[in-house]
Amino acid sequence: MTGEIRTEQYDKTIFTTDTRIEIILPTLNEEQTLKKLIQDIRSTVLPVKVSILVIDGGSIDGTLGICKTENIRYVIQKGKGKGTAMREAVEQSDADIVVFMDGDGTYSPSDLGSLLQPLLNDQADMVVGSRIAGKREKGSISMLNTIGNKLFNRTINFALKSSITDSLSGYRALYRKTFKDLVLFSDTFEIEVEMTVEALAKGYRVIEVPISYGVRQGSKTKLDPIGDGMQIGKTLLFILMNVNPLKFFGIISIVFFVAGIYPGAYVLNEKLTTGNIVSMPSVVFSTLLFVTGTISIVIGVLSELVVRSRRRLEYLINTRFRT
């Protein structure tokens, strides 16, 4: 089942100790939290060794100085935005497994083992740290963000028949080959939602593990609940239109058909009782609604054919390159 939550402990590791794991930290002016985060990662007991890669978006504080002092490999980001940073970092990495973690200290390195073990055991393709299923420090997530997260989760679960609880989590681990197989366009924070939907749509094994989530330390948050929420919502809408268009346009079609029932029934009743149709606006309105509903379902069917053809083409291309 995709999107399930795992709480049990994992013992068996099928990967060898040579498995390369890299923790990717997108940063922008994180000098107040970065050093402690790096030290906490290094002190965490893990089944395999990990390396750290900092992808910096143009910090003007001491972030890069900390990377040099702590002997951490860092890359200066070419583009802008968190999504761009994550894609550029993966291109710079040769690890088997990549872990994404924010550099602001809100995510705990103590949860790294829980994220890595399902991948080391080949029980998942992507593991998401769920703040909703775990322990959250008071004030760590605003009410507006909580509401938005629930809305996005329910939309994804309805469209893809999953059970995701935290599609916006920035703490996740996955095989690098899985990440490279995902079609990701987002440049900013909405990339987390895009990763979740893409992985589920392509049939990858996505599970969630409970994590701890703390209040941001040091610098002010870079998130804009309303602006980012609208951007994420727009991205989610676009993704769902491309992932499950028949269901998406089918719902729109049903809405139009239901809306057209009342004016249509009114005109029919008028014809049966008086023998004439006087309310011409109702005739025009109901006709427009039914026609729009029909067009919507036709668009949904055609879009579904296009999406399925694209998936087959992607599969054939990937299979040919692998062989």
C-alpha positions as CSV (number, residue, x, y, z in Angstrom):
1,M,0.0,0.0,0.0
2,T,1.3,3.4,-0.9
3,G,1.3,6.2,1.6
4,E,1.2,3.9,4.7
5,I,2.7,4.9,8.0
6,R,5.3,2.6,9.5
7,T,6.1,2.7,13.2
8,E,7.9,-0.6,13.8
9,Q,11.6,-0.9,14.1
10,Y,13.7,-2.4,11.3
11,D,16.5,-4.9,11.9
12,K,17.5,-6.6,8.6
13,T,19.7,-4.6,6.3
14,I,20.0,-6.0,2.7
15,F,22.4,-3.2,1.5
16,T,26.1,-3.5,2.2
17,T,28.1,-1.1,4.3
18,D,29.3,0.3,1.0
19,T,25.9,1.8,0.3
20,R,26.5,5.5,-0.3
21,I,24.1,7.8,1.5
22,E,24.2,11.6,1.2
23,I,22.2,14.1,3.3
24,I,21.4,17.2,1.2
25,L,20.9,20.4,3.1
26,P,19.5,23.3,1.0
27,T,20.6,26.5,2.8
28,L,20.1,30.3,2.7
29,N,21.5,32.2,5.6
30,E,21.5,29.4,8.1
31,E,24.6,30.2,10.2
32,Q,22.7,30.1,13.5
33,T,21.6,26.5,13.1
34,L,23.8,24.8,10.5
35,K,26.9,24.0,12.7
36,K,24.8,22.3,15.4
37,L,22.8,20.4,12.7
38,I,26.0,19.1,11.1
39,Q,27.4,18.0,14.4
40,D,24.1,16.3,15.4
41,I,24.1,14.4,12.1
42,R,27.7,13.2,12.7
43,S,26.9,12.1,16.2
44,T,23.9,10.1,15.2
45,V,24.4,6.3,15.2
46,L,23.4,4.9,11.8
47,P,23.7,1.5,10.2
48,V,25.9,3.0,7.4
49,K,28.1,6.0,7.0
50,V,26.6,9.1,5.5
51,S,28.1,12.2,3.8
52,I,26.7,15.7,3.9
53,L,26.2,18.0,0.9
54,V,25.2,21.7,1.4
55,I,23.5,23.4,-1.6
56,D,23.5,27.1,-0.9
57,G,21.2,29.6,-2.5
58,G,23.4,32.6,-2.0
59,S,23.9,33.1,1.7
60,I,25.4,36.5,2.8
61,D,26.1,35.3,6.4
62,G,28.6,32.8,7.7
63,T,26.9,29.7,6.2
64,L,29.7,28.9,3.8
65,G,32.3,29.6,6.4
66,I,30.8,26.9,8.6
67,C,30.9,24.4,5.7
68,K,34.6,25.1,5.3
69,T,35.3,24.8,9.1
70,E,33.3,21.6,9.4
71,N,34.9,20.2,6.2
72,I,31.5,19.8,4.5
73,R,31.2,19.7,0.7
74,Y,29.1,22.5,-0.5
75,V,27.8,23.7,-3.9
76,I,26.7,27.2,-4.8
77,Q,23.3,27.0,-6.3
78,K,23.0,28.2,-9.9
79,G,19.2,28.8,-10.1
80,K,16.8,30.1,-7.5
81,G,14.4,28.3,-5.2
82,K,14.4,25.2,-3.0
83,G,13.2,22.9,-5.8
84,T,16.0,24.0,-8.1
85,A,18.4,23.5,-5.2
86,M,17.3,19.9,-4.7
87,R,17.6,19.0,-8.3
88,E,21.0,20.6,-8.7
89,A,22.2,18.8,-5.5
90,V,21.1,15.4,-6.8
91,E,23.0,16.0,-10.0
92,Q,26.1,16.7,-7.9
93,S,25.7,13.6,-5.8
94,D,26.7,10.0,-6.7
95,A,25.0,8.5,-3.6
96,D,22.7,5.5,-3.8
97,I,20.3,7.1,-1.3
98,V,19.7,10.8,-0.8
99,V,18.1,12.4,2.2
100,F,16.6,15.9,2.1
101,M,16.6,17.9,5.3
102,D,16.1,21.6,6.0
103,G,19.1,23.6,7.4
104,D,17.0,25.5,9.9
105,G,17.1,22.9,12.7
106,T,13.4,22.1,12.6
107,Y,14.0,18.4,11.7
108,S,15.9,16.1,14.0
109,P,18.9,14.0,12.9
110,S,17.8,11.4,15.5
111,D,15.0,10.4,13.0
112,L,17.5,9.5,10.2
113,G,17.5,5.9,11.1
114,S,13.8,5.6,10.8
115,L,13.9,7.2,7.3
116,L,16.8,5.1,6.1
117,Q,16.0,1.6,7.3
118,P,13.0,1.0,5.0
119,L,15.2,1.9,2.0
120,L,18.1,-0.2,3.3
121,N,15.7,-3.1,3.6
122,D,14.3,-2.5,0.2
123,Q,10.8,-2.0,1.7
124,A,10.2,1.4,0.1
125,D,11.3,3.7,-2.7
126,M,10.7,6.9,-0.8
127,V,10.3,7.5,2.9
128,V,8.6,10.7,4.1
129,G,9.0,12.0,7.6
130,S,5.4,12.8,8.8
131,R,5.2,15.7,11.2
132,I,1.5,15.0,11.6
133,A,2.0,11.4,12.8
134,G,4.9,12.4,15.0
135,K,5.6,14.8,17.8
136,R,5.4,18.6,17.0
137,E,6.8,21.3,19.2
138,K,4.1,23.9,20.1
139,G,4.1,26.7,17.6
140,S,6.2,24.8,15.0
141,I,3.4,24.6,12.5
142,S,0.9,27.5,12.1
143,M,-2.9,26.9,12.0
144,L,-3.0,28.1,8.4
145,N,-0.2,25.7,7.3
146,T,-2.0,22.8,9.1
147,I,-5.3,23.5,7.3
148,G,-3.5,23.8,4.0
149,N,-1.6,20.6,4.6
150,K,-4.8,18.7,5.4
151,L,-6.5,20.0,2.2
152,F,-3.6,19.0,0.0
153,N,-3.3,15.5,1.7
154,R,-7.0,14.8,1.2
155,T,-6.9,15.9,-2.4
156,I,-3.9,13.6,-3.1
157,N,-5.5,10.7,-1.3
158,F,-8.8,11.1,-3.1
159,A,-7.1,11.2,-6.5
160,L,-4.5,8.5,-6.0
161,K,-6.2,6.3,-3.4
162,S,-3.4,6.7,-0.9
163,S,-3.2,7.6,2.8
164,I,-0.6,10.4,2.9
165,T,-0.6,12.5,6.1
166,D,2.1,15.0,5.4
167,S,2.7,15.8,1.7
168,L,4.5,19.0,2.5
169,S,7.2,17.5,4.7
170,G,10.7,18.5,3.7
171,Y,12.3,15.6,5.5
172,R,12.4,12.6,3.1
173,A,14.8,9.9,1.9
174,L,14.7,8.1,-1.4
175,Y,16.9,6.2,-3.9
176,R,18.7,8.7,-6.2
177,K,17.5,6.7,-9.2
178,T,13.9,7.2,-8.0
179,F,14.4,10.9,-7.7
180,K,15.9,11.1,-11.2
181,D,12.9,9.2,-12.6
182,L,10.4,11.7,-11.2
183,V,9.3,14.5,-13.5
184,L,9.8,17.6,-11.3
185,F,9.3,21.1,-12.6
186,S,8.8,23.1,-9.3
187,D,11.4,25.6,-8.4
188,T,10.3,26.4,-4.9
189,F,8.6,24.8,-1.8
190,E,5.9,23.1,-3.8
191,I,8.5,20.5,-4.9
192,E,7.6,18.3,-1.9
193,V,4.0,18.0,-3.0
194,E,5.2,17.3,-6.6
195,M,7.6,14.6,-5.4
196,T,4.8,12.9,-3.4
197,V,2.3,12.9,-6.2
198,E,4.8,11.9,-8.9
199,A,6.0,8.9,-6.8
200,L,2.5,7.7,-6.0
201,A,1.4,8.1,-9.6
202,K,4.3,6.1,-10.9
203,G,3.6,3.3,-8.5
204,Y,6.7,3.7,-6.3
205,R,6.5,2.4,-2.7
206,V,6.0,5.5,-0.6
207,I,5.7,5.1,3.2
208,E,5.7,7.6,6.1
209,V,7.4,7.4,9.4
210,P,6.6,9.6,12.4
211,I,9.3,12.3,13.1
212,S,9.8,15.1,15.6
213,Y,9.4,18.6,14.4
214,G,10.6,21.7,16.3
215,V,10.3,25.4,16.2
216,R,12.6,27.2,13.7
217,Q,15.7,28.6,15.4
218,G,17.6,31.7,14.5
219,S,16.5,33.4,11.3
220,K,12.9,34.1,10.4
221,T,11.0,31.6,8.3
222,K,11.2,32.1,4.6
223,L,7.7,30.7,4.2
224,D,4.7,32.8,3.2
225,P,1.6,30.8,4.2
226,I,-0.8,32.5,1.8
227,G,1.6,33.0,-1.2
228,D,3.2,29.6,-0.9
229,G,-0.1,28.0,-0.3
230,M,-1.6,29.4,-3.5
231,Q,1.5,28.4,-5.4
232,I,1.4,24.9,-4.0
233,G,-2.3,24.7,-4.7
234,K,-1.8,25.7,-8.3
235,T,1.0,23.2,-8.7
236,L,-1.2,20.4,-7.1
237,L,-4.1,21.2,-9.4
238,F,-1.8,21.0,-12.4
239,I,-0.3,17.8,-11.3
240,L,-3.6,16.1,-10.6
241,M,-4.9,17.2,-14.0
242,N,-1.9,15.3,-15.5
243,V,-2.0,12.3,-13.1
244,N,-5.7,11.4,-13.0
245,P,-7.5,13.6,-15.6
246,L,-10.5,11.4,-16.0
247,K,-11.4,11.6,-12.3
248,F,-10.5,15.4,-12.2
249,F,-12.7,16.3,-15.3
250,G,-15.3,13.7,-14.3
251,I,-16.0,15.6,-11.0
252,I,-16.2,18.9,-12.9
253,S,-18.6,17.2,-15.3
254,I,-20.8,15.9,-12.5
255,V,-20.9,19.4,-11.0
256,F,-22.2,20.9,-14.2
257,F,-24.8,18.1,-14.8
258,V,-26.1,18.5,-11.2
259,A,-26.3,22.3,-11.6
260,G,-28.3,21.8,-14.8
261,I,-30.9,19.6,-13.2
262,Y,-32.9,22.4,-11.6
263,P,-33.3,24.7,-14.6
264,G,-33.9,21.7,-16.8
265,A,-36.5,20.2,-14.5
266,Y,-38.2,23.7,-14.3
267,V,-38.5,23.9,-18.1
268,L,-39.7,20.3,-18.3
269,N,-42.4,20.9,-15.7
270,E,-43.4,24.1,-17.5
271,K,-43.8,22.2,-20.7
272,L,-45.9,19.4,-19.1
273,T,-48.2,21.6,-17.1
274,T,-48.8,24.5,-19.6
275,G,-47.9,22.9,-22.9
276,N,-45.6,25.9,-23.6
277,I,-42.1,26.9,-22.7
278,V,-41.9,30.5,-21.6
279,S,-38.7,30.6,-19.5
280,M,-36.2,30.7,-22.4
281,P,-33.3,31.8,-20.1
282,S,-33.7,28.6,-18.2
283,V,-33.6,26.6,-21.4
284,V,-30.4,28.4,-22.5
285,F,-28.8,28.1,-19.0
286,S,-29.6,24.4,-18.6
287,T,-28.4,23.6,-22.1
288,L,-25.1,25.4,-21.5
289,L,-24.6,23.5,-18.2
290,F,-25.3,20.1,-19.8
291,V,-23.1,20.8,-22.9
292,T,-20.3,22.0,-20.6
293,G,-20.6,18.8,-18.6
294,T,-20.4,16.7,-21.7
295,I,-17.4,18.6,-23.0
296,S,-15.7,18.2,-19.6
297,I,-16.1,14.4,-19.6
298,V,-14.9,14.2,-23.3
299,I,-11.8,16.3,-22.3
300,G,-11.2,13.9,-19.4
301,V,-11.3,10.8,-21.6
302,L,-9.0,12.3,-24.2
303,S,-6.6,13.6,-21.4
304,E,-6.6,10.1,-19.9
305,L,-5.6,8.6,-23.2
306,V,-2.8,11.1,-23.5
307,V,-1.5,10.5,-20.0
308,R,-1.5,6.7,-20.4
309,S,0.3,7.0,-23.7
310,R,2.9,9.3,-22.1
311,R,3.4,6.8,-19.3
312,R,3.9,3.9,-21.8
313,L,6.4,6.0,-23.8
314,E,8.3,6.9,-20.6
315,Y,8.4,3.2,-19.6
316,L,9.7,2.2,-23.1
317,I,12.3,4.9,-23.1
318,N,13.5,4.0,-19.5
319,T,13.5,0.3,-20.4
320,R,15.6,0.9,-23.5
321,F,18.1,3.0,-21.6
322,R,18.5,0.5,-18.8
323,T,19.2,-2.3,-21.3
